[in-house]
């Protein structure tokens, strides 16, 4: 609506009605002080909050009359579900969550940002699916825009003129100054299995590749190997910008000569990592924040030179179907950009998509195979078999693209854990008749 007013947290949360709709960005863009202050109220009749991957536990979600619609589950969402909060998962990949949000048109849009300079507030470490809706809300006299700013959040850039990744103070209804810090994601140490998987993944990376990685021990280890290795001239095109990708840049390995519309910089839609990452991102125009509909577009991903995407999974079946966001039908995380970054490289003959996972997991003290003959009834597939290119475990590589159903099954069985391999190979020889 506009007419910016600087106010404290308690004045700002009073702008939210007892019956209202509020949307906040995914994890790193959540206005944390505002959300904690909102939890001090007890007068909600029907407050619906749209968001994803909350970086903290906010008491507001346990209040009667509050309903949380989440596009991505993390530890906070799983805790809230198990604690009996009113929380529901909205199945949509990250890119498609933008039209979902536009259709919902929450009355209040709230986000985190960096303190204003010359009247402009940088939207800092998140663009995602909410940035365009933020501007739509600013143009609507019946809606509110709330921005919480902190010196701890870096001032970052978009791509002018259409996606400048900032909002003018005149388009903000409530500007809140706090000392909240961005989400701190420490580097995950790699296990022996993850180290082996990372070594296998390196065989698909060559000079001049464009890289996308997620978070976790395997992507971090791949970035570490590349930062200290002989290869270079890399480009980066990644939904998430991580501490590992920063280290690759610091090592002088990134030139961003991708041969695409994103030459000269690394497009991303959000960043999460260590405090060092946020300091490095401050006023660093080699990384640009763009809406997820642009960064995660498979067609745009495919235009990069020698695109290699690196992602994880919870389980894979012998047909090559990937389960990455649920376990036995119970929501664990979210779709995110998983399918987009599997599909994008596949649109270009030089592109490769790597899905990396340890061959086993331990559940309730029992070791189970993550390469399965078939998914259990009720399982939810994240990425369909026809999109999948390469699966890697610590026991080898299965290249699936262009292979028949039985050839895929044999290849996947052969990278299973030895304790389960004979059974998988037996099923593979009878696949798909069984």
N, C-alpha and C positions, 0 to 999 in steps of 0.2 A: 504493500500500500504506500509506503514511503513516509516522509516527515520524520527523519531519524531523531531518536531521543536516546541519550546515554542513560542507562539505569542499572541499578544493582540487580543481583539475581532474584531476590524475593519480589521486587517490583515486576520483573520480567515474567516470572512464573504466574503472577496474578493475571496476566493477559490471557492465560489458557482457561477456557470455560470448563465448568464441571462436566458438560457434555460438549465434546469437541473432537477435532481430528488434527493430528500432529504428525509430521514426517521429519525424520532426521536421516543423514547419510549413513552409508556403511561405515563400520568401525572407526577408522582414523579421522573421519569427518564429524563424528558425534560431538556435540557441545557438552562436555562432561560435567562442568559445574552446573549448567542449567538443568541437566537431567537429574543430578543429585538433589538440587534444590526443589525440583518438581516432586520428588519423593517425600518431601516434608509436608505436603498437603494431604488431607484426608476427606476431601469433599467431592470426589469424583463420582458421577452418576454413570457416564458412558464416554470415557476418553479412549479413543482408538489411536494407537501409535503405530506408524509404519516405519520400519527400519531393518537393519541387518547387522549381524556380527558385532554385537555390542562389546566395547572394549573393557567394560567394567560391569559390576552388578549394581544396578540402580533400583533403589527401593520402590520407586513408582510402579514397577511392574508387579509387585506383590500387593498393591492396594486394591481393595474392592472397587469395581466399576472401571478398571483399567484393562484394556485388551490390546495385546501386542501381535501385530501381523508382521512376520519376519520373512525376508527373502533369502536369508542365509543363516544357518545355525552355527554357533561357536560354543565355547565352554559356558558362556553366560546363558545362552538360550537353552542349552541342555540342562543346566542347573535349574533354570526357571521352570521348564517343563516338568522335571522330576519333583520340584517343590510344590507343584500344583497351581502355578500361575496360569492365567488365561493367555495362552500363547498358541498361535497357529502358524504353520509354514505355508508360504505362498509359492507354489512351484513355478518358477520362471528363471530363465538364465539371466545373467547380469545385464546383458544388452536389452533384453525385452522388458526388464523391470521399469525402464523409462516410460514406455507407453502405458504400462500398468499404473504407474504413479500419476501420469497425466490424466488418466481416466478417473482416478480416485480424487484428484484435486484437493488434497488436505488443506484445511483453512489456514493452518500455521505451518510454515517451513522454518526449521531451525538448523543452523550449521556452525561449525568452528571455522576460524580464520586467523590471519595475521593482523596486527594492529594497522589502522589506516595510514596511508601515506598519500598526501595531496588529494584527500577525499576518497581514495579507493582502498577497499579491503580485498586483499588477496585471499582466495579460497583455499590456499595452502596445499595440504597433502591429499585432497580428495576432489574429484570432479564427478566421476561415476554416473549414476542414473538420475541424480537429484539436481545437478547444476542447472539444467534448463528449466526444471520445475521451479527452482528458486527465482529465476527471472520472471517466469509467468506469474508467480505469486506477487512479486514486486509490482507488476503492472496492473494488478487487480485490486480495486479499492476495498473489496470485501475480504481480503486475505492479509495475513501478517507475515513479515520476515524478521526473524530473530537471529542475530549473529553474535557468538561469543568469541572474543579475540584474546590472544595471549602472546606475549613476547616469545614464548617457547615454540610457537608455530612458525615455520619458515615462510618467507614471502616467495611465492613461486609464480610461474608464468604459464600462459596458454599460447595460443596462436592467433594473432590479430588478423583481420578485424573481427571475425565472427565468434571466435572462442578465446576471449582474453583472460578467462579464469579469474575474474574479479567482479565485485559489485560496488557500486558507488554508495556512499553513506546516505545520500538522499533517497535511496531505494530501500533503506533498512528502517524498520519500525522500532526495534530495540537493539541497541549496541551495548554489549556487556563486556567489561574488561575484567579478566581473571588471570590467575597465574597457572592455570591447568597446563600440563605437559601432554604432548602427543603420546599415543599408544607406544609403549616400549616393548618391542619384540626382540629378545636376546637371540643371538645366533644359536641354533640347535646343533649340538655336537653330532657328528656323523658316527653311526655304528659301523662295525666291520662290514656288514652286509651292504650298507649304503655306500661305503667307500668303493666296494667292488662294483656296485651298480654305476656309480659315477664314472669309473674307469671305462666300463663298457659304453656308456653314453658318449664319451669323448671320441669314440671311433666315428661318430656321425658329424662331428664338428670340424670344419676346416677354415682356413683363412678366408675372411670376408663374409662369414655367415652372419645372418641376423638372428638374434636370440630372444626367446621368451622363457622366463622361468617363474616358478611359483615360490612358495616358502617351504622351509624344512631342511633337513640334513642333506638330502641328495642335491637339490639345487644349489645350496650354499657350497657344498663340496665341489661341484662342477665349476662354479665361479672361482673358487680358490685355485683349482687345478689350472684353469685358463689364465688366471691373473699371474701365475708364476711360470707358465709354460711358454712355448715358442710361437704359438699361433697368435694372430691379432687381426687388426682391421675389421673388428666386429661392428655390427649394428645392434641396437636394442629396440625392440618393439614389444612391450610387455604390459599386460593389464595392471600388474603390481610391480612397483619399483622397490627393490629390496636392498638390504645392506650388502649382500653378495654382489649385486649388479654395481653398486657404488664402488666396491673394491676393484672390480674389473675396469671401471672408468679410471680410478686412481692409478692403476698400473699402466695406463696409457694404451690399453688394448682396444678402446672403442673409438672409432672414427665416424660412425654413422653415415658411411657412404653406401647407403642401402639401394640406391637406384630407384627410389620410390618418392612419393610426395612428402615423406618425412625425412628426407636427407638433411643432415646437419644437426639433428637432435634426436633424443629418445622419447617417443610418445608413450605416455602412460596415463592411467586414469585414477590411480591412487598409489600412495607410498606408505609402507609400514616397515619399521625396523628399529635400530638402535638410536640413541640420541645423536651419535656421530653422523648417522644418515641425515637427520633433520638439519643439523648444522651445515652439512655439505650441500644440501638442497637449497639453502637460503640464497635467493637471488642468483641461482645457477640456471642460466638459460639453455644449457645443454640438455636439460630434461624439461619437457613440456606436458602440462596436464590438459587432457582433452576429454570430452564426454565419452562414456563407455560405448555408445553407439558407433563412434568413430574408431576407437582403439581396438574394439573387439569385432569389428566387421571382418568376416572371413575373406571377403574380396580385397579389402585393403591389406590384410595380413599377407595375402598371397602375392601382392605386388612387390614385397621386399625381396632382396637378393638372397637366395639360398636360405630360406627361413627354416629354423629349427626350433620347435617348441618342446618344452620339457615339463611334464606334469605328472601327478601321482594318481593313485587309485587305491580303493579299499580291496577290490577283488576283480578278477577277470575269469570269464568262463571259456570253455574250449572253442566256442564259436568266435571269440574275440570281443564279446560284449563287455563293457566296462561298468562297474558299479563304483561310483566315486563319492556319493553324497548320502547314502543310507546303508544301514546294516539290518538285514532281515526285515526290511520294510519300515524300520524306525529311522526317522530323520537324524542324521549325524552332522551334516554340514550344509552344503547347497550346491546347485549346479554351477553358479559363477560363470566363468568364461571357459570352462573345460571343453565343451564341444566346439566352441568357436575356434579355439587354438589347436584343436585336432583337425577340424575341417579346413581351416585356412591354408596351412602348408600343403594339404592334399590337392588344392586347386592349381598348384604349380609343380611341374615335374621335378624341379630341383628342391622342393620343400620336403622336410621330414618332421613327423610328429612322434615324439618319444613319450611313452607312458611307463613310468618307473615305479616299481614296488618290490619290497621284500617278498620272498616266496611264501613266508609263513607269518602268522601272528599268534600271540598267546592270549587266549580268552578264558578267564576263570581258571588259570593254571594249566590249561590244555593247549598244546600246540596244534594249530589247524592250518591247512593249506589255503593260500589266497588265490591259487590257480584251481578253479573248480570245474568239474565235469559239466555241471549245470548249476545255475543259481537256484536256491531254495524257492519254493512257491511263495509269492508275495514280495519277492525282491524287486527293486526298482532300478532300471537301467539308466545310467547317466549319459553314456555315449554309445550309440549303436555300432554294431560290428562293421558296417560298411564304411564308417569313417576312420576306423583304426588302422594305423600304419605299423608301428613298432612297439612291442612290449619287452621290457627289460627287467629281469630279476638278477640276484647275485649269482644265479646259475647259468646265465646266458641271455641270448637275444633271440626273440621270435619276430621275424619280419613277415607281416600278414598281408600287406596290400598286394592284390593280384593273385592270391593263393585260393585254392578251393577250400571248401569247408573241412574236408578231411586233412588236407595239408596244414591248415591252420591249427587244427586240433593236435596233430603230431608235434608241430613246432612249439606250441604252448606247453604240452605235456613234458617236453624235453627241457624246459626251463623251470619245471616244478622242483620242489625240494625232494631229495633222494628218498625220503621216507614215504612220499606220496607218489613218486614218479611212476612206479610200475602200474599202480591202479589207474593213474591218468592215461598212461600209454595204452593200457588195455581198453579203456573207454574210447580213446582216440581212434583205435583200429576199428571199433564198432560204430563210430560216429558217422552220420547222424541217426542211424537206424534205431539206436537204443533210446 
